[in-house]
Amino acid sequence: MQQEFGEYLVYYKDIYRNDIGDTFVSVTSERKYHHYLQGYEVLRDMFTLANCRALVTGLTNVSFCAKIMKLSMDDDYEDECILDKGIAKSGMDGRDFYKMWNKKL
């Protein structure tokens, strides 16, 4: 990816993963300040996405918040690709969110 996208590629080396490869679904961890750091990592991801020109994402709360943040800066993505594989049983239906925000006001 670095060869293909060069300076446009942004990534963070300090992302936490538990023993089974999950990132934020892990409620418990031996990591010091785990819950604080989880919140920090999610907010950092959201701000990073909000500062991109285009968005490729699934239906996630982080991408919803990035969209809201971008719109709050009186900006919008030049292009969006939403990979809709359905909503988790406990989640809200993100399709309604994107329909609402993609309408021209």
MDTraj code that builds the backbone (N, CA, C; nanometers):
import mdtraj as md
import numpy as np

residues = "MET GLN GLN GLU PHE GLY GLU TYR LEU VAL TYR TYR LYS ASP ILE TYR ARG ASN ASP ILE GLY ASP THR PHE VAL SER VAL THR SER GLU ARG LYS TYR HIS HIS TYR LEU GLN GLY TYR GLU VAL LEU ARG ASP MET PHE THR LEU ALA ASN CYS ARG ALA LEU VAL THR GLY LEU THR ASN VAL SER PHE CYS ALA LYS ILE MET LYS LEU SER MET ASP ASP ASP TYR GLU ASP GLU CYS ILE LEU ASP LYS GLY ILE ALA LYS SER GLY MET ASP GLY ARG ASP PHE TYR LYS MET TRP ASN LYS LYS LEU".split()
xyz = np.array([
    [0.0827, -0.1187, 0.0000],
    [0.0000, 0.0000, 0.0000],
    [0.0873, 0.1253, 0.0000],
    [0.1990, 0.1194, 0.0707],
    [0.2878, 0.2356, 0.0752],
    [0.3391, 0.2695, -0.0643],
    [0.3741, 0.1683, -0.1434],
    [0.4221, 0.1935, -0.2799],
    [0.3118, 0.2530, -0.3663],
    [0.1910, 0.2054, -0.3507],
    [0.0791, 0.2509, -0.4340],
    [0.0333, 0.3921, -0.3967],
    [0.0222, 0.4214, -0.2663],
    [-0.0382, 0.5465, -0.2228],
    [0.0609, 0.6486, -0.1669],
    [0.1829, 0.6066, -0.1396],
    [0.2881, 0.6979, -0.0956],
    [0.2481, 0.7826, 0.0226],
    [0.2663, 0.9147, 0.0093],
    [0.2406, 1.0073, 0.1202],
    [0.0936, 1.0182, 0.1575],
    [0.0041, 0.9664, 0.0742],
    [-0.1389, 0.9738, 0.1046],
    [-0.1833, 0.8670, 0.2045],
    [-0.1003, 0.7674, 0.2257],
    [-0.1338, 0.6600, 0.3189],
    [-0.1047, 0.7054, 0.4616],
    [-0.2070, 0.6988, 0.5452],
    [-0.1928, 0.7330, 0.6863],
    [-0.2298, 0.6089, 0.7661],
    [-0.1426, 0.5700, 0.8568],
    [-0.1737, 0.4571, 0.9431],
    [-0.1035, 0.4763, 1.0766],
    [-0.1500, 0.4028, 1.1752],
    [-0.0977, 0.4143, 1.3102],
    [-0.0415, 0.2790, 1.3537],
    [0.0795, 0.2795, 1.4016],
    [0.1461, 0.1553, 1.4417],
    [0.1062, 0.1096, 1.5815],
    [0.0453, 0.1969, 1.6604],
    [0.0170, 0.1644, 1.7999],
    [-0.1267, 0.1166, 1.8239],
    [-0.1908, 0.0604, 1.7233],
    [-0.3269, 0.0083, 1.7399],
    [-0.3226, -0.1180, 1.8262],
    [-0.4125, -0.1253, 1.9217],
    [-0.4193, -0.2402, 2.0123],
    [-0.4957, -0.3544, 1.9478],
    [-0.4437, -0.4736, 1.9614],
    [-0.5148, -0.5954, 1.9210],
    [-0.5003, -0.6969, 2.0328],
    [-0.6093, -0.7676, 2.0607],
    [-0.5994, -0.8709, 2.1629],
    [-0.5452, -1.0001, 2.1013],
    [-0.5468, -1.1082, 2.1767],
    [-0.4881, -1.2345, 2.1311],
    [-0.5602, -1.2958, 2.0120],
    [-0.6873, -1.2586, 1.9883],
    [-0.7611, -1.3171, 1.8762],
    [-0.7709, -1.2210, 1.7581],
    [-0.6971, -1.1102, 1.7635],
    [-0.6909, -1.0197, 1.6491],
    [-0.7936, -0.9096, 1.6481],
    [-0.8807, -0.9031, 1.7485],
    [-0.9806, -0.7964, 1.7543],
    [-0.9169, -0.6670, 1.8004],
    [-0.9765, -0.5562, 1.7613],
    [-0.9255, -0.4276, 1.8066],
    [-1.0120, -0.3737, 1.9187],
    [-1.1243, -0.3156, 1.8887],
    [-1.2031, -0.2436, 1.9887],
    [-1.3115, -0.3262, 2.0549],
    [-1.3308, -0.4495, 2.0122],
    [-1.4366, -0.5286, 2.0755],
    [-1.3911, -0.5842, 2.2093],
    [-1.2652, -0.5754, 2.2393],
    [-1.2125, -0.6278, 2.3646],
    [-1.2472, -0.5343, 2.4802],
    [-1.3313, -0.5803, 2.5704],
    [-1.3734, -0.4975, 2.6830],
    [-1.2668, -0.4973, 2.7916],
    [-1.1996, -0.6092, 2.8086],
    [-1.0982, -0.6177, 2.9130],
    [-0.9609, -0.6328, 2.8496],
    [-0.8643, -0.5820, 2.9197],
    [-0.7261, -0.5910, 2.8733],
    [-0.6349, -0.5637, 2.9910],
    [-0.5180, -0.6184, 2.9847],
    [-0.4167, -0.5913, 3.0864],
    [-0.3451, -0.4598, 3.0571],
    [-0.3724, -0.4002, 2.9436],
    [-0.3061, -0.2762, 2.9040],
    [-0.3427, -0.1643, 3.0014],
    [-0.2421, -0.0915, 3.0468],
    [-0.2656, 0.0198, 3.1384],
    [-0.3499, 0.1267, 3.0681],
    [-0.4527, 0.1774, 3.1356],
    [-0.5434, 0.2799, 3.0824],
    [-0.6163, 0.2328, 2.9558],
    [-0.6495, 0.1040, 2.9514],
    [-0.7082, 0.0445, 2.8308],
    [-0.8314, 0.1200, 2.7809],
    [-0.9278, 0.1482, 2.8690],
    [-1.0517, 0.2140, 2.8245],
    [-1.0249, 0.3562, 2.7757],
    [-0.9392, 0.4279, 2.8433],
    [-0.9018, 0.5623, 2.7974],
    [-0.8373, 0.5536, 2.6591],
    [-0.7452, 0.4600, 2.6422],
    [-0.6744, 0.4470, 2.5144],
    [-0.7680, 0.4021, 2.4023],
    [-0.8655, 0.3164, 2.4330],
    [-0.9631, 0.2774, 2.3312],
    [-1.0387, 0.3992, 2.2802],
    [-1.0835, 0.4832, 2.3708],
    [-1.1542, 0.6047, 2.3309],
    [-1.0666, 0.6955, 2.2476],
    [-0.9427, 0.7127, 2.2895],
    [-0.8470, 0.7944, 2.2144],
    [-0.8266, 0.7392, 2.0730],
    [-0.8096, 0.6077, 2.0618],
    [-0.7856, 0.5457, 1.9316],
    [-0.9057, 0.5611, 1.8383],
    [-1.0261, 0.5466, 1.8924],
    [-1.1473, 0.5634, 1.8110],
    [-1.1598, 0.7078, 1.7642],
    [-1.1393, 0.8034, 1.8550],
    [-1.1476, 0.9452, 1.8161],
    [-1.0405, 0.9805, 1.7135],
    [-0.9214, 0.9277, 1.7291],
    [-0.8144, 0.9531, 1.6328],
    [-0.8526, 0.8989, 1.4951],
    [-0.9099, 0.7795, 1.4908],
    [-0.9545, 0.7224, 1.3633],
    [-1.0634, 0.8082, 1.2998],
    [-1.1580, 0.8548, 1.3826],
    [-1.2670, 0.9371, 1.3310],
    [-1.2140, 1.0678, 1.2732],
    [-1.1246, 1.1360, 1.3447],
    [-1.0678, 1.2607, 1.2947],
    [-0.9854, 1.2373, 1.1685],
    [-0.9145, 1.1259, 1.1625],
    [-0.8362, 1.0933, 1.0431],
    [-0.9283, 1.0763, 0.9233],
    [-1.0364, 1.0000, 0.9399],
    [-1.1320, 0.9802, 0.8312],
    [-1.2000, 1.1110, 0.7912],
    [-1.2285, 1.1952, 0.8877],
    [-1.2957, 1.3227, 0.8591],
    [-1.2066, 1.4163, 0.7783],
    [-1.0780, 1.3939, 0.7792],
    [-0.9855, 1.4798, 0.7052],
    [-0.9439, 1.4208, 0.5709],
    [-1.0100, 1.3152, 0.5293],
    [-0.9835, 1.2553, 0.3980],
    [-1.0738, 1.3185, 0.2924],
    [-1.0338, 1.3092, 0.1670],
    [-1.1169, 1.3617, 0.0575],
    [-1.2228, 1.2617, 0.0142],
    [-1.1961, 1.1318, 0.0348],
    [-1.2903, 1.0270, -0.0036],
    [-1.3006, 0.9278, 0.1118],
    [-1.4072, 0.8500, 0.1111],
    [-1.4306, 0.7550, 0.2195],
    [-1.4729, 0.6208, 0.1627],
    [-1.4019, 0.5173, 0.2006],
    [-1.4400, 0.3791, 0.1727],
    [-1.4580, 0.3137, 0.3084],
    [-1.5780, 0.2665, 0.3361],
    [-1.6070, 0.2183, 0.4712],
    [-1.7223, 0.1198, 0.4714],
    [-1.7335, 0.0499, 0.5804],
    [-1.8534, -0.0258, 0.6102],
    [-1.9471, 0.0647, 0.6885],
    [-2.0550, 0.0076, 0.7367],
    [-2.1518, 0.0842, 0.8158],
    [-2.1076, 0.0791, 0.9619],
    [-2.0252, 0.1756, 1.0021],
    [-1.9714, 0.1771, 1.1375],
    [-2.0014, 0.3093, 1.2054],
    [-2.0031, 0.3060, 1.3373],
    [-2.0230, 0.4293, 1.4130],
    [-1.9100, 0.5275, 1.3899],
    [-1.7884, 0.4768, 1.3726],
    [-1.6738, 0.5646, 1.3493],
    [-1.6905, 0.6390, 1.2165],
    [-1.7335, 0.5687, 1.1124],
    [-1.7531, 0.6361, 0.9835],
    [-1.8717, 0.7319, 0.9884],
    [-1.9771, 0.6983, 1.0639],
    [-2.0897, 0.7912, 1.0793],
    [-2.0411, 0.9210, 1.1437],
    [-1.9624, 0.9072, 1.2500],
    [-1.9112, 1.0261, 1.3204],
    [-1.8151, 1.1055, 1.2334],
    [-1.7352, 1.0379, 1.1522],
    [-1.6449, 1.1081, 1.0604],
    [-1.7253, 1.1903, 0.9609],
    [-1.8349, 1.1341, 0.9120],
    [-1.9222, 1.2060, 0.8188],
    [-1.9814, 1.3300, 0.8862],
    [-2.0267, 1.3161, 1.0089],
    [-2.0825, 1.4290, 1.0829],
    [-1.9747, 1.5347, 1.1056],
    [-1.8552, 1.4923, 1.1448],
    [-1.7447, 1.5854, 1.1679],
    [-1.7116, 1.6617, 1.0399],
    [-1.7047, 1.5911, 0.9290],
    [-1.6727, 1.6544, 0.8011],
    [-1.7800, 1.7582, 0.7651],
    [-1.9053, 1.7219, 0.7815],
    [-2.0141, 1.8149, 0.7515],
    [-2.0120, 1.9345, 0.8463],
    [-1.9685, 1.9137, 0.9707],
    [-1.9615, 2.0248, 1.0655],
    [-1.8536, 2.1255, 1.0262],
    [-1.7585, 2.0822, 0.9440],
    [-1.6540, 2.1709, 0.8930],
    [-1.6944, 2.2315, 0.7582],
    [-1.8256, 2.2198, 0.7266],
    [-1.8808, 2.2700, 0.6007],
    [-1.8093, 2.2086, 0.4803],
    [-1.7886, 2.0775, 0.4887],
    [-1.7189, 2.0027, 0.3844],
    [-1.7917, 1.8701, 0.3665],
    [-1.7624, 1.8012, 0.2592],
    [-1.8173, 1.6682, 0.2367],
    [-1.7162, 1.5892, 0.1561],
    [-1.7303, 1.4595, 0.1557],
    [-1.6397, 1.3743, 0.0796],
    [-1.6632, 1.3924, -0.0696],
    [-1.5548, 1.3938, -0.1467],
    [-1.5676, 1.4010, -0.2924],
    [-1.6261, 1.2711, -0.3468],
    [-1.5963, 1.1609, -0.2788],
    [-1.6465, 1.0308, -0.3217],
    [-1.6646, 0.9432, -0.1985],
    [-1.7692, 0.8631, -0.1973],
    [-1.7950, 0.7701, -0.0883],
    [-1.8278, 0.6334, -0.1451],
    [-1.7673, 0.5322, -0.0877],
    [-1.7996, 0.3939, -0.1223],
    [-1.8370, 0.3252, 0.0081],
    [-1.9649, 0.2948, 0.0230],
    [-2.0154, 0.2332, 0.1451],
    [-2.0334, 0.0836, 0.1188],
    [-1.9578, 0.0026, 0.1906],
    [-1.9661, -0.1427, 0.1780],
    [-2.0728, -0.1911, 0.2746],
    [-2.1915, -0.2143, 0.2233],
    [-2.3060, -0.2484, 0.3060],
    [-2.3229, -0.3996, 0.3128],
    [-2.2728, -0.4559, 0.4212],
    [-2.2893, -0.5995, 0.4459],
    [-2.3927, -0.6230, 0.5552],
    [-2.4757, -0.5226, 0.5779],
    [-2.5800, -0.5340, 0.6790],
    [-2.5373, -0.4720, 0.8100],
    [-2.6292, -0.4683, 0.9014],
    [-2.6102, -0.4054, 1.0311],
    [-2.6026, -0.5134, 1.1378],
    [-2.5141, -0.4926, 1.2346],
    [-2.5090, -0.5833, 1.3489],
    [-2.6437, -0.5829, 1.4189],
    [-2.6814, -0.6929, 1.4772],
    [-2.8140, -0.7046, 1.5383],
    [-2.8416, -0.5976, 1.6420],
    [-2.7393, -0.5513, 1.7124],
    [-2.7620, -0.4519, 1.8166],
    [-2.7414, -0.3089, 1.7667],
    [-2.7060, -0.2920, 1.6384],
    [-2.6741, -0.1591, 1.5872],
    [-2.7911, -0.0900, 1.5207],
    [-2.7737, 0.0406, 1.4951],
    [-2.8762, 0.1152, 1.4229],
    [-2.8609, 0.0917, 1.2736],
    [-2.9606, 0.1206, 1.1989],
    [-2.9563, 0.1013, 1.0548],
    [-2.8887, 0.2206, 0.9900],
    [-2.7627, 0.2057, 0.9523],
    [-2.6836, 0.3141, 0.8965],
    [-2.7289, 0.3606, 0.7605],
    [-2.8055, 0.2785, 0.6887],
    [-2.8536, 0.3208, 0.5568],
    [-2.9400, 0.4455, 0.5678],
    [-3.0224, 0.4530, 0.6732],
    [-3.1057, 0.5715, 0.6938],
    [-3.0202, 0.6938, 0.7238],
    [-2.9125, 0.6738, 0.8001],
    [-2.8210, 0.7834, 0.8308],
    [-2.7614, 0.8407, 0.7027],
    [-2.7102, 0.7546, 0.6161],
    [-2.6468, 0.8036, 0.4932],
    [-2.7468, 0.8671, 0.3975],
    [-2.8678, 0.8150, 0.3931],
    [-2.9695, 0.8790, 0.3097],
    [-2.9980, 1.0196, 0.3608],
    [-3.0069, 1.0333, 0.4919],
    [-3.0372, 1.1619, 0.5529],
    [-2.9255, 1.2623, 0.5233],
    [-2.8000, 1.2240, 0.5429],
    [-2.6880, 1.3178, 0.5281],
    [-2.6501, 1.3421, 0.3841],
    [-2.6839, 1.2550, 0.2947],
    [-2.6479, 1.2739, 0.1542],
    [-2.7490, 1.3596, 0.0796],
    [-2.8605, 1.3918, 0.1426],
    [-2.9571, 1.4821, 0.0797],
    [-2.8973, 1.6216, 0.0757],
    [-2.9183, 1.6898, -0.0310],
    [-2.8710, 1.8302, -0.0406],
    [-2.9667, 1.9166, 0.0388],
    [-2.9107, 1.9900, 0.1326],
    [-2.9940, 2.0775, 0.2166],
    [-3.0191, 2.2094, 0.1509],
])
top = md.Topology()
chain = top.add_chain()
for i, resn in enumerate(residues, 1):
    res = top.add_residue(resn, chain, resSeq=i)
    for name in ("N", "CA", "C"):
        top.add_atom(name, md.element.get_by_symbol(name[0]), res)
traj = md.Trajectory(xyz[None], top)
